[in-house]
Amino acid sequence: MYSYIGGIMPRTSDINAAFAAAIQQNPKGYRYLDTDSFVMKLRDLNWHFSRADANAWIERYQPDFADKTDGQGENRYWILRNMGRVH
């Protein structure tokens, strides 16, 4: 489950901020992120998600992002669908 380290309790809104900060734009203009970049941004804000936790959060709270991962693994490649938005 999600956890944090340190004396200051992280805010839930920090999760959304970390997600938004992890989004990049590829040369074709698509907005995307990978699980590891989201996890790293979360750690910067004192949240510690596993890859599985991060993927589950994206699936639940970011329905406009589709998993476009090639092959297996927990470091997924998420891309914003056409006309989608960050929630």
N, C-alpha and C positions, 0 to 999 in steps of 0.2 A: 504494500500500500504506500501511498505518498508519505513522505516524511520531510522533516526539516532539521537543520543543525544550527546551533547558536542560540543566543539569548533573546533574539527578537523574533517573534512569531511572524512568518510571512503572511501576506494578504492574499486572499483568493484572486483578487483582481490582478495580482502579479502573474498568474498563470496565463491570462489573456495577453498581458503585455509581453511575456516571454514568447508566446506563440507568434504574435505580430512581428516581434523583432527577429524571429528565425526565418521569416519569409523572405525569399529572394526572387529575382526575376531572371529567367534564362534568356539567351539571345533571341529566341522566337517571341519573346514578350509574355510568356506564361509565368504566373506566380507559383512558386513551389517552395517546399522545404523537405528536409529529411528528418527522421526521428532524432538522430544524434544531435543535430543543431538545436532542435527544440529542447532536448534534455540539457544541453550545455547552457542555453539561455536561462532555463529554470534554475540551474545551480547557481548562476550569477545572482539570482534573486532569492537564494536560500531555500529553494524547493528541490527535493531530490526524488525524481521519478525514475523508475526503471524504464527500459524501452517499452515493455509491455504496458506499463501504466500510461506512458505518453501516447502510445498508439490508441489505447482504449479511450483516452480523453479526446483525442482528435476525432475518432469515430463518433463519439457521443455529442461533442459540442461544436464540431466544425463540419456539418453535413455537406457543405459545398466543396469540400476537398475530397478527391478520389485517390485511392491507393493505386499507384502506377508502378509498383515495384516489380522489377524483373527478377524472377527466381524466388528463393526462400530467404528468410532472415527477419530479424526484428527491426533493423534499420531501414524503415520503409521510405519510399519516395512518394510524397503527397503533392498533388497538383490541383490548383484551383480550377474548378469546372467553369466553362463558359457562362457568363452572366452571374457567376457566384460572387459571394462576398465573405469577408472574415467576420465571424460572429463574436 
